[in-house]
């Protein structure tokens, strides 16, 4: 069975046993979280009703993405600014799809 869930403003297609990287979710490694915003669920070509469905996941780790360098420059004005940013991520392992709430 698979499901399309929304978390952190993005959508992910998940099935039991999948590992996904999502925007930061509060919790420690080993904690279990429920993803309630299920947009679509199905098995093969058959679609299921999504009312009351949740996706259970286990937090594997809290991590950071690669550093993104933000460099601003204006020609002939002696203006240079350099900033860096590392986005916070959570790595999840999907344990169950379609568990009733």
C-alpha positions as CSV (number, residue, x, y, z in Angstrom):
1,X,0.0,0.0,0.0
2,X,1.2,3.5,-0.8
3,X,0.2,7.0,0.3
4,X,0.9,10.6,-0.7
5,X,1.5,12.7,2.5
6,X,2.1,16.4,2.9
7,X,4.6,17.6,5.5
8,X,6.7,20.8,5.6
9,X,4.8,22.2,2.5
10,X,6.0,19.3,0.3
11,X,4.4,16.1,-0.8
12,X,6.0,12.6,-0.6
13,X,4.9,9.2,-2.0
14,X,5.6,6.7,0.7
15,X,5.2,3.0,1.3
16,X,6.1,0.8,4.3
17,X,9.8,0.5,4.7
18,X,10.7,3.6,2.8
19,X,13.2,6.2,4.1
20,X,12.5,9.9,3.3
21,X,14.2,13.2,4.1
22,X,11.7,15.9,5.2
23,X,11.8,19.4,6.7
24,X,12.6,19.4,10.4
25,X,10.1,17.6,12.7
26,X,10.4,17.9,16.5
27,X,11.6,14.8,18.2
28,X,14.6,12.6,18.9
29,X,16.1,9.6,17.1
30,X,13.9,6.6,17.8
31,X,10.7,8.5,18.4
32,X,7.5,7.6,16.5
33,X,5.6,10.3,14.6
34,X,2.3,10.2,12.8
35,X,1.8,12.0,9.5
36,X,-2.0,12.9,9.5
37,X,-2.2,14.9,6.2
38,X,-2.8,12.0,3.8
39,X,-3.8,13.3,0.4
40,X,-4.1,10.0,-1.5
41,X,-3.8,6.3,-0.6
42,X,-4.0,3.2,-2.7
43,X,-2.9,-0.3,-3.5
44,X,-1.8,-1.0,-7.0
45,X,-4.3,0.8,-9.3
46,X,-7.0,0.9,-6.6
47,X,-7.5,4.1,-4.6
48,X,-8.7,4.1,-1.0
49,X,-10.6,6.6,1.0
50,X,-8.2,8.9,3.0
51,X,-10.6,9.9,5.8
52,X,-9.0,8.9,9.1
53,X,-5.9,7.4,7.6
54,X,-2.4,8.1,9.1
55,X,1.1,7.2,8.2
56,X,3.4,6.1,11.1
57,X,7.1,6.8,10.8
58,X,10.1,6.5,13.0
59,X,12.7,9.3,13.3
60,X,16.1,7.9,12.3
61,X,18.1,11.1,12.7
62,X,18.1,14.8,12.8
63,X,20.5,16.2,10.2
64,X,21.5,19.3,8.2
65,X,21.7,19.7,4.4
66,X,24.7,20.8,2.5
67,X,25.7,24.4,3.0
68,X,24.3,26.9,0.5
69,X,26.5,30.0,-0.1
70,X,24.6,33.3,-0.7
71,X,26.9,35.9,-2.3
72,X,25.7,39.4,-3.2
73,X,27.8,41.9,-5.2
74,X,27.2,45.2,-6.8
75,X,29.7,46.2,-9.4
76,X,31.8,49.3,-8.9
77,X,30.3,50.1,-5.5
78,X,32.7,48.1,-3.2
79,X,29.7,46.0,-2.0
80,X,30.1,42.4,-1.2
81,X,28.2,40.2,1.3
82,X,28.7,36.5,1.9
83,X,26.2,34.4,3.9
84,X,25.8,30.6,4.3
85,X,22.7,28.5,5.2
86,X,22.3,24.9,6.2
87,X,18.7,23.6,6.2
88,X,17.6,21.4,9.1
89,X,16.2,17.9,8.0
90,X,14.7,14.9,9.6
91,X,15.2,11.4,8.2
92,X,12.2,9.2,8.6
93,X,11.6,5.5,8.1
94,X,8.0,4.7,7.3
95,X,6.7,1.9,9.5
96,X,3.0,1.6,8.6
97,X,0.8,3.1,5.9
98,X,-3.0,3.4,6.3
99,X,-3.3,2.8,10.1
100,X,-6.6,4.2,11.3
101,X,-6.4,7.2,13.6
